[in-house]
């Protein structure tokens, strides 16, 4: 597994998906299952942290004139 601090969100998600697929096969020995589960939890934490960081960045965006402004999602009217 790549160093967790240098892994991208996409890489972490891909590795997490591989772990889930492996565990869903059902023929994984108990010790390996526990190791895979721990790796999956670590990858899940990496993904969560990266999403939180992006969310914080998106809370404030820059206007064309360089001033900071809150990020507001405008919903389409139906």
Order of alpha helices (4+ residues) and beta strands (2+ residues): alpha-alpha-beta-beta
